[in-house]
Amino acid sequence: TQAKAEVKNISSDPVLYEPPLTLTLEGFLGEKGNAGKISLRATVDISSSSTPSLKTDFEGKGIALKLLRPLFGLSLPVRIEDGVCAVDSQLELKNFSKIDLRPNVRLEKLRFCPDGIHKKVMGIPAKDFCEAVNRTGSLSLEGLRMEGPLDSPRIHWSKSFYRQLRQMLADAGKDYLLSELDNYLGPPISKITKKAEKILEEKVQKKAGSLLKKGLRLIPGLGPKEK
């Protein structure tokens, strides 16, 4: 709603734009305009004096994640219940063959639930994974960068995102393992001595770490490294 679009420097020559063609688009999402705001500025430079390129700057505020289900919902191993997204992203395509993408994404008020299809997410039961995400409530993907040839770009994840994801997965793994111990041992577990609790925690941490490593291998650019 309330969308505005503006195109400047349209050329009569379909293969030559000098000065560069610019596109500006902005508006509000949702039928009532209360599901977020977006703005986009793009520049297409196909002048004879420089390498052809496309540059875009995108900003989104308060975007309802439910609106994004058609974009990536089918590729997720969980179902989006609720949440909002803030994003700012810069993209450049040089000669339309090399990419330099720098998105910063902040997810807030996250609510995931199992989709009924995937029993596990990154090696962790889907229910425990969703509970850990919902308890955290937010996730930042800042410092992510994708660069190189368009058909095989390199992905660089920020250390802060790696640590945040690592902690979330470790918490989910510990919750799952502790619940399994509760089911196995029952009421007597409450009588375990402090020393035994410490040993148990160490074993849980070790097992959670192995779950984490398996999960991180599924995400391009993260792999099994630890920082």
N, C-alpha and C positions, 0 to 999 in steps of 0.2 A: 504494500500500500504506500501511497505518497511517493511513488518512485519517480526519479528524475534521471534522464540520460542525456548526455551531450557528446557529440562527435565533432572534432575540429580538424582542419587541414585535409579535408577529403580531396583527393587528386583525381584528375580526369584520366591519368595514366594508371592502369591497374597494377603495374609492377614498380612504380616509383612514387614514393611519398617524401617530398622535401619542401617544407619542414616536416618532421614526423607527424604521423596521424596519432591523435590522442582521443581516448574514450574515458568518460567519467560517468559512473553509475552509482546511485545511492537510493536508499529506501528502507522501509520498515517491513519486517516479516510477520506473517500471520494475518488472518482476516481482519483483526482489529488493530493490527500494527503493534501488538504488545509482546511479540515473540522474538524481539531482537532488532538490531539495526546494522546495516552493512553499507560499506562504501568501497568502491573500486576505481582505480585510475590505471589506465594502460597506455603505453606508448609503443607504437610500431615504427621502427626506423629502417627504411629500405632506401636510404639515400646512396648516391654513387660514391660518396666520399668516406663511407664508414662500413664496417661489417654489419650486415643485417641483424637486427635484434628485436626482441620483444621484452618489455619491462612492465611489471605490474606491481602495484601496491594495494593490498587488501586489508580492510579492517572490519571486524565484526564485534559487536557488543551485546551481551545478554541474549545470545542465540539459544533458543530452546532446542535441546538435543533431540527431542521427539521429531522435530522437523527434518533432522538429518538421517533418519532411519532409511529413507529411500536411497541415500547415497552410499552408506556403508553398513546398514543394519544387517544385511544378509551375510556379510563377511565376518561379523562378530560371533564369537561362541557364546555370547550372553544376550539377553534382551534389555534394551534401554527402557527404564521406567520413568526416569526424570533426570533433570540436570540442565545446567546452562553452560554456555561456552563463550569465551572471549578469545579472539584471535587477531594477530597482525602478522602479515606475511609479505615478503618481498621475493619476487621471481624474476629471473632474467634468462632468456634463451638467446645465446649468441650463435648467429648463423643458423638458428633454429635446429641446432644439433647438440649444443652443450648447455646444460642446465645448471643454474645456481639458485637454489630455493632455500629460503631462511624463514621458516614459520615459527612463531611463538604462540602456543595454545595453552589456555588455562581452563580447566574443567572444574565446575563448582556444583555443590548440592547433588552429587552423583547418586543415582539409585539404579543398580543393576539387579537382575534376577536371572536364574537359569532359564535357558530357552527350551528345555525339555528334550533337546537333541544331543547336545554335548554334555557328557557326564563329567568330564574333567577339563580344566583350563590351565595350561602350562603345568600339567602334572598334578594339579590340586583339584579335589572335588569341586564342581561348579558352585554348589551352595556355599562352601567355605570361602571360595574366591570372591563371590558376590558380597558376602557379609563383610569381608575385609575391606573391599572397595567402598562399600556403603558407610563403614565405620570411619574410614579416612575422609571420605566426602569430597576430596579435591585431588587434582593431579595436574602438575605443570609439565609441559613439554617445551621448555625454553632452551634455546641454544642448539636446537636441532638444525642440521644443515645437510642438504643433498646437492652434490656437485659432480661434474664430469660428463661423459657422453650420455646423451638422453636415453639410449637403449640399455646402458649399464652404469647408472650413477653410483657414486659412493655415498654412504649414509653415515653421518657423524652424530652421535647422541651426546648430550651434555652430561657432565658428571652428576649434577644435581638431580636430573631425571633418573639416571641409573640408580643413584642411592635411594631415591624415593620409591621407585618401582621395586628395588631389592627389598626394602623394608616392608612394603606392602605384601609382597609374596611370602616373605619370611613369616610375617604375622599370620597370614592365611594358612601356611603350612603348619605352624605351631598350634594354631587353634584346632586344626583337623587332627593332628597327632594327639593332642591332649584330650580331645573329645573321645578318640578311640581308646585311650588309656582309661578314661572314666567308664566307658562301656565295658571294658575288659575287667577292670579291678573293682568297680562299684564303690560302695561306701568306705571300704577299708583304705582307699587312697588318701582320705583325709587324715589318716593316722601316720602317714609317712613322716619320718624324722627330717629335720632340716638338712642333714647331710645327704639323705636319700633324695630329697627334693632338688638339691644342687646337682647331683649326678643325673637325675631325670632331665633337668633343664639343659645340661650339656648334651645329652643324647638327642633331645628334641631339636636343639640348635643345629646339631650335625645333620640330622635327617632333613630339617627344613632347608639347610644349605644345599643339599643334593637335589631337592625339589626345585630350588631356585635356579640352579645351573641348567637343569633340563629345560625349564621354562624359558630362560633367556636365550637359549640356542634357537628358539623359534622366532626371535625378533631380529631382523636384518640389522647388522651394524653393532649389536650388543655382544653376542657370542658369550663364551664362558669366562671372559676376563673379569677381574674384580679390581675396583679402584676405590 
